Amino acid sequence: MTMFIDREDEIQKLERWDGDVALIFGRRRVGKTRLIKEFIQGKNALYLLCADKGSKYNLRNFSQIISEKYGVPGLRFDSFKEMFQFLADQETEVICIDEFGYLVKSGVVPEFQEIIDEVLEQKLILCGSNVSTMKSEITGYDSPTYGRMDLIKKINPLKFKDVLEWFPGIGMEEGVMLYGATGGVPRYLEFFDGKNVKEEIREKMIDPDLMLYRDTKLLLQEEMPEPTRYYLILESIARGKNSLTEIANYSKIDRNQIPYYLNTLKDLGFVKHEKPLLAKKRGVYGMTDNYMKFWFRFISPFYEEIDSEDLRNAKKNFDKEFNTYLGEVFEEVCREMIKETEMIDYTQMRRWWYKDKEIDITAVKEDEKEIFLGECKWSDDVDADRIVSKLKEKANHLRWNKKDRKENYLVFARSFDERTERAECFDLEDLKALCGR
């Protein structure tokens, strides 16, 4: 069995859950099933896994499982309500229905409303991967089960520090690489040993026989009713088309329809909408899922070639561009380090940009008119003093409390040639210490 890392918050919330029905959801491969199985370990529980084969098939399969578990031969339930009526007389503490979205597609939600209201005697956990379906069909205002979930928990990928915990002997640089390729998705991390990481990524991500090569397409096909449209939108964002107009022009989808698809992608955790900190201008769209970001950067342009086992161009592109890509990942890691530690005291933090000026990290402590300006350099032998001078120049265009604010500077780098007293400086070894490594 694979490692179980950093789900303390989720487990604790389930342990403290004092209601009847919980909804657990999140993108595929993120570890929802493992979380549920960890929670029910040692409990008198019934675990049922749905198949994408309709309600009759699942009811027949559940009947057989329940018949064997409770020692009652020949059970054959005619409805899920009848199944729960039988279970109401059993001593089971928790009933878990995994991949419940497959049953939702079969139209069972009204029946489950009756089950919850009239029959249910145990705790019930419903788990599913299709985020938009689970939210609209189960928790949406028009859903028969609206208001009946006592706990609703979205399961997100692991954080950067958790990737380091997954591979105890790994270095910080290799951790950034793996986080940039897998996005902290547990199922993808299982493919790696954490040794000679760059070569591992090169060989395993660009391999037509492995899930890592195909999974973006599979995810979109399984989760979306119109996967081609979502694919085009993600591809446009990956290619730097970040505004609604640019996305519409690239994808050839009506601009008025784009927000619907983007909202679904945001719910899934694939896309984010970002505005410059302290600015009122319209924001831009970016990809939050590093696995998909990697996939569209290094696999999608060569998909057909890789599929025909011609890997030359894909690997050549990887060798040329991977280090540049890691610069973006490093920015994300630095922002996570600020959020996860007490490095600085702030009330808001985001990127900031204005015309051709951009600051990687801008954080403010509004009540004290204090601002933190940070630059992230995925480079060695960085001259921190020179970076601070550039930050000061960019900050002249940032108008927030310009006359009486207190400016602080942060510089992050793989390593420094010269540090400076004008800024707090963090190299990979400093960040490693902040991670408790």
N, C-alpha and C positions, 0 to 999 in steps of 0.2 A: 504494500500500500504506500502511496506517495505521502510526503510530509504534509502536515496540517499546520499552517502558519498564519498568524495574525488574523484570527477570526474571534478573538476574545470578546470584542464588543457585540458581535452577532450572537455568539453563544450566550453571553450574559443577558441580552435582551430576550432571548427565547426562554432562558431559565426564569427570568422575572415576569414573563408574560402570564397574566392572570385572567385572560379571556378565553373565548371558545375557538376562534378561527384566526389563523395567521396566514398572511400571503408573503411568500418569499419569491423574489423575481430578480432577473439580471440576465445579461448576455450569456450565450452558450460558452462552455468551457471554463467558466469563472469559478466553479467549485461549489455550486448550490447543493448538489446531491451529497457531496462529501460533508458539507456543513450540517445537513439534516441528519445524516447517519452518525455524525459525531454527537449531535444533540440527543438522539434517541438511544445511544449506546447505554446499556444498563437499565433502560426503561422497558416497561411492558408495552411495546409499540408494534404497530402494523404498518409496513412500508409497501406501497403499491406504485408501480411504475407504468405510466400509460404508454401505449404505442400509437403511432399515427395510422390507425386502422379502423377508426370509427368507434362509436359507443358500444355497439353490440359485441364486437370483438373484445374490447376492454372489460366489459361486464362479465363475459364468459371467462376471461382469463382471471379476473379478480375472484370470481366464484371458486375457481379451482385452488387459488392460493389460500383463500380463507378456509375452504374445506379442509385443506391439509394442515393449516396452522392450528385450527381449533378442534381437529379430530372429528369432524362431522362429514362423513362421506356423502358424495353426491349432491352437494349444494349447487343450485343453479338459479341464481336470482334473475327475476324478470325486469327489475329496475334498480337504479342506484338507491332509491328510497327504501326498497325492500332490503337491500344489502345493509344499509345503515340501521334499519330496524333490527336486523339480526345482531349487528355489532353492538347495539345499545345494551344488549343483555350480557356482553362479554366484559371481562375485567381489564381490557386494554386501556392504557392511559392516553396514548397518542395515536392518531391515524394520520399518516403522511401520504399524500397523493402527489407524486412527482410527474413533471411534464404535463401538468393539468391543462395547459393550452391546447393539447390534442383533443381533450374532451370538450373544451369550450367551443372548438370548431364544430363539434357534433351537436351543439345546441342544448347542452345539459344545464346551463346556468339557472334557468327557472326551477328545474328540479332540485338543484342544490340549495336554492333559496328555501324551499319547503323543508329540505333535510336540516338545514341550519336552524330554522324557526321551530320545527315540530318534532324532530327525531333525535338530533345529535346529543349524545351523552358524554363523549370524550372530547379532548382537544383535537382540533383538525388543522393540519398544515397543508396548504395548497402551494405548490411550487411550479413555476413555469419560466420559460426562456423568452417567449415572444412578448417583449416589454409593452409594446403598444396595445396588443390584444389583452394582456393581463390587466393593464390599467383601465382600458376603456370598457371591456366586457365584464370585469369583476368589480372594479372600484368606481367606474364612471357613474355620473348622476343618473343616467337612464338604465343602469344595470339593475336586474332584480336583486342582486346581492349588495347593492350600494349601502354603505354604512354598517355592514355586518362584519367587516374585518377589524379585529381588535388590535392586530399588529400588522403593519405593512413595512417590509424591509427589502430594500434593494441591495443586492450583493455586487460590489465593485471589484475590479482587479486588484491585485496586491500592489502595494506602494514600493518605491525604490528600495527602502530600507529592508523590506520583507524579501526582496530578491537576494540581498546580501545574506539574510538569515537562511534562505533556501540553500545557498551554496556557501557554507561556513568558511571555506578556505579561499574564497575568491577575492581578487583585488578590486579597488574602487573603479578603475578604468574598465575592467572586464564587466563589472556590475552595470555600469552605464551602457555598455554595449548590449548586454542581454536585456536590460530594461527597454532599450530602444528598439530591439527586434521583437520582443514578445509582449510588451506592454504590461508585464506583470500578470498575465493570464496563466493560472496554474497549469492547465492542460498543455500549454506550449512549453512551459519551463521543464516539463517532464522529458522533453526530447534532448535536453542538454546535460552534460557532465560538469560544466564549469571549468574545463581545462582546455587551454588553447582556444579561447572563446571566439576570437575573430574567425578562425578557420572553421570552428563548429558552425557558426552562423552562416558562413559562406557556403558550407556544404549541405547543411540541413534545411535552410530556408529555401535554397535554390535546388530543390530535389523533387522531380515530378512524381516520385513515388510516396512522398510524405504528406501528411495532412497540412503541414505548415505552408506548403505551396498552393494548396487549393482552398484553404478554409475561408478566405474572404468571400469567394464566390458561393461556397456552400452556405455560409451564414446568411448572405443576402437572399439566396434562393429559399432557404428554410423560413426566414423571418418575414420577408416582404412579399406583398401581393404583386408588386411591379418591380422586381429586382433590377431590371435594366436601368430604370430611371434613377434608382438609388446609386447604382454603380456609376452612372454618368456624373451625378452630383458629387460623389466622393472623389472621383477622378479629377473633376474640375478644381475642387478645393486643393487636392494634392499637387496640382499643377499651378497653384498660386492664384486661382480665380476665386477671390474671397468675398466679393460683394454679391448681392442678389442679382444685379444686372449682369455681372460677369458670369455668374453660375448659369443664369438663364441663357445667355448667348452661347456659352460653350456646350451646354447640354441640349439646347434646342427645345427646352421645356418652357411653357408659358410662365412668365415671371410671377404672375399671381398665384400659381400653383406651387412654386418653389418653397414657400414657408411651411406648407403642410409636410413635405418630405423632410425638410430640415428639422422640424420639431420632432418627427419620429426618430431621426438619427441622433438628435440630442438626448431623447429619452433612453435610447440604447447606449448612450455614452460614447458614441463614435465621433460626434461633432460638438463644437462649442461656439457660442457667439460672444465676441469679445469687443469691448470698447476701451479706448485709452483711459487710464485712470484720471479722474477729475475732469473729464472732457464730456461734452454733450453731443459730439458728432456721432454720426451713425457708425456702428461697429462693423466688424468683419467676421467671417466664419473661418474656423480652423479645425483641424482634426485632433481629437484628444486621445484616440486609441492608437498607441504607438505601433502595435502589430499591423493595423491597417495602414498607418502612415508609411511604415517600412514596406508593406506589400505593394502599395501604389507607387512607391518610389523605385523599388528594386525588382519587383516581380511582374507587375502588370504590363509594363512596356515590352516585356520579352515573353509574355505568357505562352504564345503559340510556339515560339522557338524552344522554350523549356519543355513544353508538352511533347515536342518531337525529339526531346533529349539532346538538343543543341544548346548547351549551357555557356558557350564561349562569350557571347556578348553580354549576357546577364552578369557573369562573374567579372568580366572586364569593367563593367559599369560599377559593380559593387566595390571593386578594388579602388576605383577612381573617386567615388562619391561618398563612401561610407563615413569617412572621417568628418566630412562637411556636415552630413546628416546628424552626426553625434553632437555637433555644436548646438543644434536645436534641442536635442534630448537633454544635454547638460543644463541648459536654461531651465527646463522643467524640473530637473533634479534639484537645482539650487533653490527654486521657489518652494519645492516640497520641504527642503531642509529648513527654510525659514518658518514655514507653517508648523513643522513638527517639533521644532526646538524653541528655546527662548532666546534665540540669537538677537532679535530686536523686538521692541514693543510697538505694535502698530494697530490701526483700526481698519485699514483697507490696503490691498496690495494687488497690482496688476502690471502689465506692460504699459508703456506710454509711447506714443508716437505723434509726430506733427510734421507733415510734409516729408522731407527726407531725413528727419531726425528721429531716432528711436532709442529708448532706454529699456534694457531688458527687465529690470526690476524697479518699480516705483511703489513705495509704501509710505503711507502717511499716518501720523498720530494726530488726529484732527484737533483734539482739545488743547494740545500744546503747540500747535502749528509747527510740527516737526516732520521732516520728510527724509526718507532714505532712498538713495539713488544707487542702483547696482548694475554692474556689467559682468557678464559671464563669458569667459574666454576659454574655449576648448583648445588651449595651446600651452606649450611649455615655455619656461624662461620669460614670463610676462613681466613687463615694467609697469608696476602698479601705479607709480606716480604719473606716468604718461596717461594711463587710463582715467585717473581722477581728473586730470586737466581736460580731457575730452568730455567727461560727464558734466563738469562745471559749465562748459560751453553749451552743451545741449540743454542744461537746466535753465539757461537764460530764456528759452522759449516756453518754459512751463510756468504758467502764470499764477498758480495757486499760492496765495499769501506771499507774493514775491518779495515784498518790502521787509517783512519781519519774520520770515520763516527761519528755522534752524535746519541747515542741510547736513546730512551725514552720508558717507560714501562707503559702498561695499564693493569689493573686487573678488571675483571667484575665478580660479584658473586651475589647470592641471598642475602647474608648478610656477614659481616665481623666480625671476632673475633678481629683481629688487622689489621689496615691499616698501610701504610708505606709511608714515604716521598720520597721513591725511585720510586714511581709509582703514576699515577693518578688512583684512585680507584672509582669504580661505583657499587653500589648495586641497588636493584630493586627500592628503593625510589629515588635514583639519576636519574635512567633512566626514572622513572615516571615524574620527573621534566623536563627532557629534552624533553619529549613528550608534555609538556605543560599541564600536568594533575595536 
